[in-house]
C-alpha cells in the first residue's frame, strides 16, 4: 500500500542507501548524524513496500529548511517527488507558524533545480565553493 508517513527506525538503512546512490547531502552525514536527524521525526518517507523517497527537514520558528530530498533512482519521474513535497507542505502548514521554505543544492544539479522551480521555488543566491568539490550551492526559497 502506498503511503507517505513519518519516518520509522526500520527505514534508516533504506534512506541511507538512497542518499548514497544519489550522492545526496545526507550521504555526507555519518550514520550517527543521519539517525539523529531521523529520530527527531523531521522526516517523511514515501512508502510502497520499501522506501521510494524521503525528505529530511528542520523547523525554526517561521522557517523550514529542506536538508535532504531524494527519490530512489528506479522510482523517479513517477510523481513521487511531487507527492512527497505536497505532503511535506501540508505537515509544515499545520504548524501555523512556518511561512518560508529554504533549501540549497549543488550548482551542477540542474535536474533538481528544474524540479524545485516547477514546485514554485525561486533561486535567491549562491554560496561560493560550498561543496567539497569546490562547486557552489544554489540557494532557493519557496
Secondary structure, DSSP 8 states (H G I E B T S, - for coil): --EEEE--GGGHHHHHHHHHHHT-GGGGS-HHHHHHHHHTT-EEEEESSSEEEEEEEEEETTEEEEEEEEE-GGGTTSSHHHHHHHHHHHHHHTTS---EEEEEEETT-HHHHHHHHHHT-EEEEEETT-STTS--EEEEE-
